[in-house]
Amino acid sequence: MKVIIPLAGKGTRLMPLTRHVPKPLVRVGGRPVMDYVMDMLDGLDIEELVLITGHLKDQVETHVRTRYRQPARFVEQKVQDGTAGAIALAEPYVDGPVLIIFVDTLFDADLSLVTRTDADGVIWAKHVEDYQRFGVVVTDADGYMTRIVEKPSEPISRLANIGLYYIRDWKTLYQGIHWTLGRPQQKGEWFLTDAFQYMIDQGRRIRVAEVSGWYDCGKVETVLETNLHLLRHGRALAPEGAPDVVVDGPVRVEPGAVVERSTIGPNVTIEAGAVVRDSVLRHTIVSKGAHVIGSTVVASLIGDDARVEGQELRGMVAAKDEVAPAP
């Protein structure tokens, strides 16, 4: 089985942080988002990773070649024309079943299902209450997809599409992608979900499988929510030997970080090489090499080597050359 991973997007909702780091490598709980996703592939027979790159592609390639054991191929998406356009670029390298993973979310899913199902594909979904925010998957009585509806006004389904798919019938998938690319774009894009609808209309069966957890990392608010989840589930790390620091856990203060005369937490990650002095931090990530001095920082992301001094930041994103409100 091959794994297609689209990661060409610019991560505009995390600007200006993502001017310097591609969205899949934004760190949460002290690790790149992509690393958590790749952990889920352990135990699967992966022939090759096919990564669809674009924004800051050199960083992505270096990270993948350095960190992951699976063979990897990189294909650049030069035109941002949507998810169907991204998966279309992988077609020359697909000759069997594929797993498609969008790596701007974390999930708790049993991927071993791909070895047991007799369906033509699987779409993983998460039960949500606020269904109007998502594309939702409508199923029949047997749990197979009938359609996907974007942001419905009525509760026709509460199963949100999370961007994780297994397609056993790859030939019909690519027929559907070609059909989709031959139609007018929607909001300037072609959507992969239209290709899935094509498969259904051709009589293929796509099973819908629920995940127990789904954690978005696409915007500041949800990155911080995911950071809190990770700190509560094994990623917390209390600071050592800091009598002048008040800690309201959970927090993660990595070895090599300096924290002095400050109050931190809840939900604060301070990475190695960062310096925090005379400050108050809540619901914030302070990245490697960043300095926060004499400041109050709440609900914000502080990027690598950024410097925040004598400021009050709430709902902000700081990069090494810019501080801006969260998009």
The 8 nearest C-alpha neighbors of each residue, nearest first, counted from 0:
[[1, 45, 96, 46, 97, 44, 95, 2],
 [2, 0, 97, 47, 46, 45, 48, 98],
 [1, 3, 98, 48, 97, 99, 49, 4],
 [4, 2, 49, 99, 50, 48, 98, 100],
 [3, 5, 50, 100, 101, 99, 51, 49],
 [6, 4, 51, 50, 101, 7, 85, 3],
 [7, 5, 52, 8, 51, 4, 23, 53],
 [6, 8, 53, 52, 54, 51, 5, 76],
 [9, 7, 10, 6, 54, 53, 79, 22],
 [8, 10, 11, 54, 7, 17, 21, 22],
 [11, 9, 22, 12, 13, 8, 17, 14],
 [10, 12, 14, 13, 9, 17, 326, 15],
 [11, 13, 218, 326, 10, 14, 217, 219],
 [14, 12, 11, 218, 10, 16, 17, 219],
 [15, 13, 16, 17, 11, 12, 18, 10],
 [14, 16, 18, 17, 318, 13, 316, 321],
 [17, 15, 14, 318, 18, 13, 302, 19],
 [18, 16, 20, 19, 14, 15, 21, 13],
 [17, 19, 15, 16, 20, 14, 21, 9],
 [18, 20, 17, 16, 21, 15, 55, 318],
 [19, 21, 17, 18, 22, 24, 25, 16],
 [22, 20, 24, 17, 23, 55, 54, 25],
 [21, 23, 25, 24, 10, 17, 20, 9],
 [24, 22, 33, 32, 25, 21, 103, 102],
 [25, 23, 31, 22, 21, 32, 26, 33],
 [26, 24, 31, 22, 23, 32, 20, 21],
 [27, 25, 31, 30, 29, 32, 24, 28],
 [28, 26, 29, 226, 30, 31, 32, 25],
 [27, 29, 226, 30, 229, 234, 230, 268],
 [28, 30, 27, 26, 270, 31, 268, 234],
 [31, 29, 26, 27, 28, 32, 34, 35],
 [32, 30, 26, 24, 25, 33, 34, 27],
 [33, 31, 34, 23, 35, 26, 24, 25],
 [32, 34, 23, 36, 31, 35, 102, 24],
 [35, 33, 37, 36, 31, 32, 38, 30],
 [36, 34, 38, 33, 37, 32, 105, 39],
 [37, 35, 33, 38, 34, 39, 105, 102],
 [36, 38, 34, 39, 40, 35, 33, 41],
 [39, 37, 35, 36, 40, 41, 34, 33],
 [38, 40, 37, 36, 41, 35, 110, 108],
 [41, 39, 38, 37, 43, 42, 110, 36],
 [42, 40, 39, 43, 38, 37, 44, 45],
 [41, 43, 40, 44, 111, 39, 45, 110],
 [42, 44, 41, 40, 45, 111, 110, 0],
 [43, 45, 46, 0, 42, 40, 41, 1],
 [46, 44, 0, 47, 1, 43, 69, 2],
 [45, 47, 1, 0, 44, 70, 48, 69],
 [48, 46, 70, 1, 71, 45, 69, 49],
 [47, 49, 71, 2, 1, 72, 3, 50],
 [50, 48, 3, 72, 73, 71, 2, 4],
 [49, 51, 4, 73, 5, 3, 52, 48],
 [50, 52, 5, 74, 75, 6, 7, 73],
 [53, 51, 7, 75, 6, 56, 76, 74],
 [52, 54, 7, 56, 75, 76, 55, 77],
 [53, 55, 56, 7, 9, 8, 21, 52],
 [56, 54, 57, 58, 21, 53, 59, 20],
 [55, 57, 59, 53, 54, 58, 52, 60],
 [58, 56, 60, 59, 55, 61, 62, 54],
 [59, 57, 61, 56, 60, 55, 62, 21],
 [58, 60, 56, 62, 57, 61, 63, 55],
 [61, 59, 57, 63, 62, 58, 64, 56],
 [62, 60, 58, 64, 59, 63, 65, 57],
 [61, 63, 65, 59, 60, 64, 66, 58],
 [64, 62, 60, 66, 65, 67, 61, 59],
 [63, 65, 61, 62, 66, 60, 67, 71],
 [66, 64, 62, 63, 61, 67, 68, 60],
 [65, 67, 63, 62, 64, 68, 61, 34],
 [68, 66, 63, 69, 64, 65, 62, 37],
 [67, 69, 70, 66, 64, 65, 63, 71],
 [68, 70, 67, 47, 71, 48, 45, 46],
 [71, 69, 47, 48, 68, 72, 46, 67],
 [72, 70, 48, 47, 49, 69, 73, 50],
 [71, 73, 49, 48, 50, 74, 70, 47],
 [74, 72, 50, 49, 51, 75, 52, 71],
 [75, 73, 51, 52, 50, 76, 72, 88],
 [74, 76, 52, 53, 51, 77, 73, 7],
 [77, 75, 53, 78, 52, 51, 7, 85],
 [76, 78, 75, 53, 79, 52, 7, 80],
 [79, 77, 76, 80, 84, 53, 81, 75],
 [78, 80, 81, 77, 76, 8, 7, 84],
 [81, 79, 188, 84, 78, 189, 187, 82],
 [80, 82, 188, 189, 84, 83, 79, 190],
 [81, 83, 85, 190, 191, 84, 86, 189],
 [84, 82, 191, 190, 86, 189, 85, 81],
 [83, 85, 87, 81, 82, 86, 80, 189],
 [84, 86, 82, 83, 87, 88, 81, 5],
 [85, 87, 83, 88, 89, 84, 82, 90],
 [88, 86, 84, 89, 85, 90, 83, 176],
 [89, 87, 86, 85, 90, 84, 74, 91],
 [88, 90, 87, 86, 92, 91, 93, 49],
 [89, 91, 93, 92, 87, 88, 86, 173],
 [92, 90, 89, 93, 88, 94, 87, 86],
 [91, 93, 90, 89, 94, 49, 88, 1],
 [94, 92, 90, 91, 95, 89, 1, 97],
 [95, 93, 92, 96, 169, 91, 90, 170],
 [94, 96, 93, 169, 97, 0, 167, 1],
 [97, 95, 167, 0, 166, 169, 168, 1],
 [98, 96, 1, 166, 2, 0, 165, 99],
 [97, 99, 165, 2, 164, 3, 1, 166],
 [100, 98, 3, 164, 2, 163, 4, 165],
 [101, 99, 163, 4, 102, 162, 3, 98],
 [102, 100, 162, 5, 103, 4, 163, 99],
 [101, 103, 104, 33, 100, 23, 36, 32],
 [102, 104, 216, 217, 23, 101, 215, 32],
 [105, 103, 215, 216, 102, 214, 106, 213],
 [106, 104, 214, 213, 36, 215, 35, 103],
 [105, 107, 213, 212, 108, 214, 104, 210],
 [106, 108, 212, 211, 210, 213, 109, 105],
 [109, 107, 210, 110, 106, 211, 212, 209],
 [108, 110, 111, 112, 107, 210, 39, 113],
 [111, 109, 112, 108, 113, 39, 40, 43],
 [112, 110, 113, 109, 114, 43, 115, 42],
 [111, 113, 110, 115, 114, 116, 109, 121],
 [114, 112, 111, 115, 116, 110, 165, 121],
 [113, 115, 112, 111, 116, 110, 43, 117],
 [116, 114, 112, 113, 117, 111, 118, 110],
 [115, 117, 118, 113, 112, 114, 120, 121],
 [116, 118, 119, 115, 120, 167, 113, 114],
 [119, 117, 120, 116, 204, 205, 206, 121],
 [120, 118, 167, 168, 204, 205, 203, 166],
 [119, 121, 166, 205, 165, 118, 167, 206],
 [120, 122, 206, 165, 205, 164, 207, 123],
 [123, 121, 164, 207, 208, 206, 163, 124],
 [122, 124, 208, 209, 163, 207, 164, 210],
 [123, 125, 160, 209, 159, 158, 161, 210],
 [126, 124, 159, 158, 210, 209, 127, 213],
 [125, 127, 158, 157, 159, 124, 128, 209],
 [128, 126, 157, 129, 130, 125, 158, 159],
 [127, 129, 130, 157, 126, 131, 158, 154],
 [130, 128, 131, 127, 132, 157, 133, 154],
 [129, 131, 157, 132, 128, 133, 127, 150],
 [130, 132, 150, 151, 129, 133, 152, 153],
 [133, 131, 150, 130, 129, 134, 151, 149],
 [134, 132, 150, 130, 131, 159, 135, 149],
 [133, 135, 149, 150, 148, 160, 159, 147],
 [134, 136, 159, 158, 148, 147, 160, 133],
 [137, 135, 147, 158, 146, 160, 159, 138],
 [136, 138, 146, 156, 145, 144, 147, 135],
 [139, 137, 144, 143, 145, 142, 136, 140],
 [138, 140, 141, 142, 143, 145, 144, 137],
 [139, 141, 142, 138, 143, 144, 137, 145],
 [142, 140, 139, 143, 138, 206, 144, 207],
 [143, 141, 138, 139, 140, 207, 206, 144],
 [144, 142, 206, 138, 205, 139, 207, 141],
 [145, 143, 138, 205, 146, 137, 206, 207],
 [144, 146, 138, 137, 139, 143, 199, 147],
 [147, 145, 137, 144, 136, 196, 148, 138],
 [148, 146, 136, 135, 137, 134, 149, 192],
 [147, 149, 134, 135, 151, 150, 146, 136],
 [148, 150, 134, 151, 133, 135, 147, 131],
 [151, 149, 131, 133, 134, 132, 148, 152],
 [152, 150, 131, 153, 149, 148, 154, 130],
 [151, 153, 131, 150, 154, 130, 155, 149],
 [152, 154, 151, 155, 131, 156, 130, 150],
 [155, 153, 156, 157, 152, 130, 151, 131],
 [154, 156, 153, 137, 157, 151, 135, 152],
 [157, 155, 154, 158, 137, 135, 136, 130],
 [156, 158, 130, 126, 127, 159, 135, 128],
 [159, 157, 126, 125, 135, 124, 136, 156],
 [160, 158, 135, 125, 124, 134, 133, 161],
 [159, 161, 124, 135, 134, 162, 136, 158],
 [162, 160, 124, 163, 159, 123, 125, 213],
 [163, 161, 101, 160, 100, 164, 123, 99],
 [164, 162, 100, 123, 161, 99, 122, 101],
 [165, 163, 122, 99, 121, 98, 123, 166],
 [164, 166, 98, 121, 120, 97, 99, 167],
 [167, 165, 120, 97, 168, 96, 169, 119],
 [166, 168, 96, 119, 120, 169, 165, 97],
 [169, 167, 119, 170, 166, 171, 96, 172],
 [168, 170, 172, 171, 167, 96, 166, 173],
 [169, 171, 172, 173, 168, 174, 95, 94],
 [170, 172, 174, 173, 169, 168, 175, 198],
 [173, 171, 169, 175, 170, 174, 176, 194],
 [172, 174, 176, 175, 170, 171, 177, 169],
 [175, 173, 171, 177, 172, 176, 178, 170],
 [176, 174, 194, 178, 172, 173, 197, 177],
 [175, 177, 173, 179, 194, 178, 174, 83],
 [178, 176, 180, 174, 179, 175, 173, 181],
 [177, 179, 175, 181, 176, 180, 174, 182],
 [180, 178, 176, 181, 177, 182, 175, 194],
 [181, 179, 177, 182, 178, 176, 189, 84],
 [180, 182, 178, 179, 177, 183, 176, 184],
 [181, 183, 179, 180, 184, 178, 189, 177],
 [184, 182, 185, 181, 180, 189, 179, 188],
 [183, 185, 188, 189, 187, 186, 182, 180],
 [184, 186, 188, 187, 189, 183, 190, 182],
 [187, 185, 188, 184, 189, 183, 81, 80],
 [186, 188, 184, 185, 80, 189, 81, 183],
 [189, 187, 81, 80, 184, 185, 186, 190],
 [188, 190, 81, 184, 83, 80, 185, 82],
 [189, 191, 83, 82, 192, 193, 81, 188],
 [192, 190, 83, 82, 194, 193, 195, 189],
 [191, 193, 195, 194, 190, 196, 147, 83],
 [194, 192, 196, 191, 195, 190, 179, 197],
 [195, 193, 175, 197, 176, 191, 192, 196],
 [196, 194, 192, 198, 197, 193, 199, 191],
 [195, 197, 193, 199, 194, 198, 146, 200],
 [198, 196, 194, 200, 175, 195, 199, 201],
 [199, 197, 195, 201, 196, 203, 200, 171],
 [200, 198, 203, 196, 202, 201, 197, 204],
 [199, 201, 197, 202, 198, 196, 203, 145],
 [202, 200, 198, 199, 203, 197, 171, 196],
 [201, 203, 199, 200, 204, 198, 197, 205],
 [202, 204, 199, 198, 201, 119, 205, 200],
 [205, 203, 119, 118, 199, 206, 143, 202],
 [206, 204, 120, 121, 143, 144, 119, 118],
 [205, 207, 143, 121, 144, 120, 142, 122],
 [206, 208, 122, 143, 123, 121, 142, 144],
 [209, 207, 123, 124, 122, 206, 210, 121],
 [208, 210, 124, 125, 123, 211, 207, 126],
 [211, 209, 108, 125, 212, 107, 124, 123],
 [210, 212, 107, 209, 108, 213, 125, 106],
 [213, 211, 107, 106, 210, 214, 125, 108],
 [212, 214, 106, 105, 107, 215, 125, 104],
 [215, 213, 105, 104, 225, 106, 216, 212],
 [214, 216, 104, 221, 217, 105, 222, 103],
 [217, 215, 222, 104, 103, 221, 218, 214],
 [216, 218, 215, 103, 12, 222, 221, 219],
 [219, 217, 12, 13, 221, 220, 216, 222],
 [220, 218, 222, 221, 13, 223, 325, 217],
 [221, 219, 223, 222, 218, 224, 298, 314],
 [220, 222, 224, 223, 215, 219, 216, 218],
 [223, 221, 216, 219, 225, 224, 220, 218],
 [222, 224, 226, 221, 225, 220, 227, 219],
 [225, 223, 221, 227, 226, 222, 220, 228],
 [224, 226, 228, 222, 227, 223, 214, 221],
 [225, 227, 223, 229, 28, 27, 224, 228],
 [228, 226, 230, 224, 266, 225, 229, 231],
 [229, 227, 225, 231, 226, 230, 232, 224],
 [230, 228, 232, 226, 231, 227, 234, 28],
 [231, 229, 235, 234, 227, 232, 228, 233],
 [230, 232, 228, 229, 233, 227, 249, 235],
 [233, 231, 229, 230, 234, 228, 235, 227],
 [232, 234, 235, 230, 231, 229, 236, 228],
 [233, 235, 230, 229, 28, 232, 236, 251],
 [236, 234, 230, 251, 250, 233, 249, 237],
 [235, 237, 251, 252, 250, 234, 238, 253],
 [236, 238, 251, 252, 250, 239, 235, 249],
 [239, 237, 252, 236, 241, 240, 253, 251],
 [238, 240, 241, 237, 252, 254, 242, 236],
 [239, 241, 242, 238, 243, 244, 237, 258],
 [240, 242, 244, 243, 239, 238, 259, 258],
 [243, 241, 244, 240, 245, 260, 259, 239],
 [244, 242, 260, 241, 259, 245, 261, 262],
 [243, 245, 261, 260, 241, 242, 262, 259],
 [246, 244, 262, 263, 261, 243, 247, 242],
 [247, 245, 263, 264, 248, 262, 244, 250],
 [246, 248, 264, 265, 263, 249, 245, 250],
 [249, 247, 265, 250, 264, 246, 266, 237],
 [248, 250, 265, 266, 230, 235, 247, 231],
 [251, 249, 267, 248, 235, 266, 268, 264],
 [250, 252, 236, 268, 235, 237, 269, 253],
 [253, 251, 269, 238, 236, 237, 268, 270],
 [252, 254, 271, 270, 256, 255, 251, 269],
 [255, 253, 256, 271, 252, 270, 238, 272],
 [254, 256, 271, 272, 253, 257, 273, 270],
 [255, 257, 271, 272, 273, 254, 253, 274],
 [258, 256, 274, 275, 273, 255, 259, 272],
 [257, 259, 275, 276, 274, 256, 261, 260],
 [258, 260, 276, 261, 244, 243, 275, 277],
 [261, 259, 243, 277, 244, 276, 258, 278],
 [262, 260, 278, 277, 244, 259, 279, 276],
 [261, 263, 245, 279, 244, 246, 280, 278],
 [264, 262, 280, 246, 279, 281, 247, 245],
 [265, 263, 247, 281, 267, 266, 248, 246],
 [264, 266, 248, 247, 249, 281, 267, 282],
 [267, 265, 282, 264, 227, 250, 249, 281],
 [266, 268, 250, 283, 264, 282, 284, 265],
 [269, 267, 251, 284, 250, 252, 285, 270],
 [270, 268, 285, 252, 251, 284, 286, 253],
 [271, 269, 287, 286, 253, 273, 256, 285],
 [270, 272, 256, 255, 253, 287, 273, 254],
 [271, 273, 288, 256, 287, 255, 270, 274],
 [272, 274, 288, 289, 256, 287, 271, 270],
 [273, 275, 257, 290, 256, 258, 291, 289],
 [274, 276, 258, 291, 292, 290, 257, 259],
 [277, 275, 259, 292, 278, 260, 258, 261],
 [278, 276, 293, 260, 261, 292, 259, 275],
 [279, 277, 294, 261, 293, 276, 295, 292],
 [278, 280, 295, 262, 261, 263, 296, 294],
 [281, 279, 263, 296, 297, 295, 264, 262],
 [280, 282, 264, 297, 283, 265, 267, 263],
 [283, 281, 266, 298, 267, 297, 265, 223],
 [284, 282, 267, 299, 298, 281, 300, 297],
 [283, 285, 268, 300, 267, 301, 269, 286],
 [286, 284, 269, 301, 268, 270, 300, 289],
 [287, 285, 303, 302, 270, 289, 301, 284],
 [288, 286, 303, 270, 273, 272, 271, 289],
 [287, 289, 273, 304, 272, 303, 286, 290],
 [288, 290, 304, 305, 273, 303, 287, 306],
 [291, 289, 306, 274, 273, 275, 307, 292],
 [292, 290, 307, 275, 308, 306, 274, 294],
 [291, 293, 308, 276, 294, 275, 277, 278],
 [294, 292, 277, 278, 309, 308, 276, 291],
 [295, 293, 278, 310, 309, 292, 311, 308],
 [294, 296, 279, 311, 278, 280, 312, 310],
 [295, 297, 312, 280, 311, 313, 279, 294],
 [296, 298, 313, 281, 299, 282, 280, 283],
 [299, 297, 282, 314, 283, 313, 281, 296],
 [300, 298, 315, 314, 283, 297, 316, 313],
 [299, 301, 316, 284, 283, 317, 302, 285],
 [302, 300, 317, 285, 286, 284, 316, 305],
 [303, 301, 318, 286, 305, 317, 16, 300],
 [302, 304, 287, 286, 289, 305, 288, 319],
 [305, 303, 289, 288, 319, 302, 287, 306],
 [319, 306, 304, 289, 318, 303, 302, 317],
 [307, 305, 290, 289, 291, 308, 304, 319],
 [308, 306, 291, 290, 292, 310, 305, 309],
 [307, 309, 292, 310, 293, 291, 294, 306],
 [310, 308, 294, 293, 292, 307, 311, 295],
 [311, 309, 294, 308, 312, 307, 295, 293],
 [310, 312, 295, 294, 296, 313, 309, 297],
 [311, 313, 296, 315, 297, 310, 295, 314],
 [314, 312, 297, 315, 298, 296, 299, 311],
 [313, 315, 298, 299, 325, 324, 297, 312],
 [316, 314, 324, 299, 325, 313, 323, 312],
 [315, 317, 300, 323, 325, 299, 322, 301],
 [316, 318, 322, 301, 302, 321, 300, 305],
 [319, 317, 302, 321, 305, 16, 320, 15],
 [318, 320, 305, 304, 321, 306, 303, 302],
 [319, 321, 318, 305, 322, 317, 306, 15],
 [320, 322, 318, 317, 319, 323, 15, 305],
 [323, 321, 317, 316, 318, 315, 324, 320],
 [322, 324, 316, 315, 325, 317, 321, 15],
 [325, 323, 315, 316, 326, 314, 322, 313],
 [324, 326, 315, 316, 314, 323, 219, 13],
 [325, 12, 324, 13, 14, 11, 218, 219]]
